[in-house]
Amino acid sequence: MTDHTAPDPTITVRSARADDLPGLVASSTGLFAEDAGTRDPGVDANWPREHAAASFAAALDDPARLVLAAEHAGTVVGHLMGLLTEPTAMRPVKAATLMSVYVRPAHRGSGAGARLVEAFVHWAAAQGAGHAEVTAYAANTDAIRFYERGGFAPQAVTLRRGL
């Protein structure tokens, strides 16, 4: 997940639309195949093929969610989905969670990933979020470096024990 060269002006980052659903599903499928599908045996790597279209369609109509598309020559080459969480008594701050982000390998290094994350951070701030957060698999050191370049810092560690 490298993304530290000059931005490619031929890639547009914009709000996703209903006609982007096939490209969003393909992007989510790529993410699952490369990340969760290889790093977490508890995740169904086929989930995007079966459920991503409905998930993205619902998110497009939900003001608490953000769906962005990275587009190149009329084709979706990446996506980002974010979610706002309202304050609770235990956590009295609105938070924005970056749920997923992916850029197709051929377009990595174009700045598309950084632009997707920057748009998410601006959206989160405009929505009144007190912070933005993202999780990454510990073994995905490229993703961790990518997020750290974007200003994210480690906050918690999840430890798991198989049964």
C-alpha positions as CSV (number, residue, x, y, z in Angstrom):
1,M,0.0,0.0,0.0
2,T,2.5,2.6,-1.1
3,D,1.2,6.0,-2.0
4,H,4.0,8.6,-1.6
5,T,4.7,10.0,-5.1
6,A,3.3,13.1,-6.8
7,P,-0.5,12.9,-7.3
8,D,-1.7,11.6,-10.7
9,P,-4.0,14.3,-12.1
10,T,-5.8,11.7,-14.2
11,I,-7.3,10.2,-11.1
12,T,-10.4,11.8,-9.6
13,V,-11.5,11.3,-6.0
14,R,-15.3,12.0,-5.7
15,S,-18.4,10.9,-3.9
16,A,-19.5,7.5,-5.1
17,R,-22.7,7.1,-7.0
18,A,-25.1,4.2,-7.6
19,D,-23.7,3.6,-11.0
20,D,-20.3,3.0,-9.4
21,L,-21.5,-0.2,-7.5
22,P,-19.8,-2.7,-9.8
23,G,-16.5,-0.9,-9.5
24,L,-16.9,-0.5,-5.7
25,V,-17.6,-4.3,-5.4
26,A,-14.6,-5.1,-7.5
27,S,-12.5,-2.8,-5.3
28,S,-13.8,-4.4,-2.2
29,T,-13.2,-7.8,-3.6
30,G,-9.5,-6.8,-4.3
31,L,-9.2,-5.6,-0.7
32,F,-10.5,-8.8,0.8
33,A,-8.4,-10.9,-1.5
34,E,-5.2,-9.1,-0.6
35,D,-5.8,-8.2,3.1
36,A,-8.4,-9.9,5.3
37,G,-8.6,-13.0,3.0
38,T,-4.9,-13.7,3.5
39,R,-4.4,-12.4,7.1
40,D,-7.6,-13.4,9.0
41,P,-9.0,-16.9,8.8
42,G,-12.1,-15.7,10.6
43,V,-13.1,-13.5,7.6
44,D,-15.1,-14.8,4.7
45,A,-13.0,-13.6,1.7
46,N,-16.1,-14.1,-0.5
47,W,-18.2,-11.6,1.5
48,P,-17.7,-8.8,-1.1
49,R,-19.0,-10.9,-4.0
50,E,-22.1,-11.8,-2.0
51,H,-22.8,-8.7,0.1
52,A,-20.7,-5.7,-0.9
53,A,-23.3,-4.3,-3.5
54,A,-26.0,-4.1,-0.8
55,S,-23.6,-2.7,1.7
56,F,-22.4,0.0,-0.6
57,A,-25.9,0.8,-1.8
58,A,-27.1,1.3,1.8
59,A,-24.1,3.4,2.6
60,L,-24.7,5.7,-0.4
61,D,-28.1,6.7,1.2
62,D,-26.8,6.9,4.8
63,P,-25.7,10.4,6.0
64,A,-23.5,8.8,8.7
65,R,-21.4,7.0,6.1
66,L,-19.1,8.2,3.4
67,V,-18.4,6.4,0.2
68,L,-15.7,7.7,-2.1
69,A,-14.6,6.5,-5.5
70,A,-11.2,7.0,-7.1
71,E,-11.8,7.1,-10.8
72,H,-9.4,6.8,-13.8
73,A,-10.6,7.1,-17.4
74,G,-14.2,6.3,-16.3
75,T,-13.3,3.3,-14.3
76,V,-13.4,2.9,-10.5
77,V,-9.8,2.1,-9.4
78,G,-10.2,2.5,-5.7
79,H,-12.7,3.3,-2.9
80,L,-13.0,4.4,0.7
81,M,-15.9,3.8,3.1
82,G,-16.1,5.7,6.3
83,L,-18.6,5.8,9.2
84,L,-19.5,8.3,11.9
85,T,-20.2,7.1,15.4
86,E,-22.2,9.3,17.7
87,P,-21.1,10.1,21.2
88,T,-22.1,7.8,24.0
89,A,-21.9,8.1,27.8
90,M,-18.7,6.0,27.8
91,R,-17.2,7.6,24.7
92,P,-18.5,11.2,24.7
93,V,-17.0,12.2,21.4
94,K,-18.2,11.7,17.8
95,A,-15.7,9.5,16.0
96,A,-15.1,8.8,12.3
97,T,-13.9,5.3,11.4
98,L,-12.3,4.6,8.1
99,M,-13.8,1.2,7.4
100,S,-12.1,0.3,4.2
101,V,-9.8,1.8,1.6
102,Y,-8.3,0.2,-1.5
103,V,-6.5,1.2,-4.6
104,R,-5.9,-1.3,-7.4
105,P,-2.2,-2.3,-7.7
106,A,-1.7,-0.6,-11.1
107,H,-2.7,2.8,-9.5
108,R,-0.7,2.6,-6.3
109,G,1.9,5.3,-5.9
110,S,-0.5,7.7,-7.8
111,G,-1.5,9.5,-4.7
112,A,-5.1,8.2,-5.0
113,G,-5.0,6.5,-1.6
114,A,-3.7,9.6,0.2
115,R,-6.3,11.7,-1.5
116,L,-9.1,9.3,-0.5
117,V,-7.9,9.4,3.1
118,E,-7.5,13.2,3.1
119,A,-11.1,13.6,1.8
120,F,-12.2,11.2,4.6
121,V,-10.4,13.3,7.2
122,H,-12.0,16.6,5.9
123,W,-15.4,15.0,5.8
124,A,-15.0,13.7,9.4
125,A,-13.9,17.2,10.6
126,A,-16.9,18.8,8.8
127,Q,-19.2,16.3,10.5
128,G,-17.9,17.4,13.9
129,A,-15.9,14.2,14.7
130,G,-13.3,14.6,17.5
131,H,-11.0,12.1,15.9
132,A,-10.6,9.7,13.0
133,E,-9.5,6.1,13.4
134,V,-8.6,3.1,11.3
135,T,-7.6,-0.5,12.0
136,A,-5.0,-2.5,10.1
137,Y,-3.7,-6.0,10.5
138,A,-0.5,-6.1,12.4
139,A,1.1,-8.1,9.6
140,N,0.2,-5.4,7.0
141,T,3.2,-3.2,7.6
142,D,2.7,-1.3,4.3
143,A,-0.8,-0.3,5.4
144,I,0.4,0.8,8.8
145,R,3.1,3.0,7.2
146,F,0.6,4.4,4.8
147,Y,-1.8,5.4,7.6
148,E,1.1,6.8,9.7
149,R,2.1,9.0,6.8
150,G,-1.5,10.2,6.8
151,G,-1.2,11.3,10.5
152,F,-2.7,8.3,12.2
153,A,-0.8,6.9,15.2
154,P,-1.2,3.6,17.1
155,Q,-3.8,3.8,19.9
156,A,-4.6,0.2,20.8
157,V,-3.5,-3.3,20.1
158,T,-5.9,-6.2,19.6
159,L,-4.6,-9.6,20.8
160,R,-6.2,-12.8,19.7
161,R,-6.0,-16.3,20.8
162,G,-7.4,-19.1,18.5
163,L,-9.6,-21.7,20.2
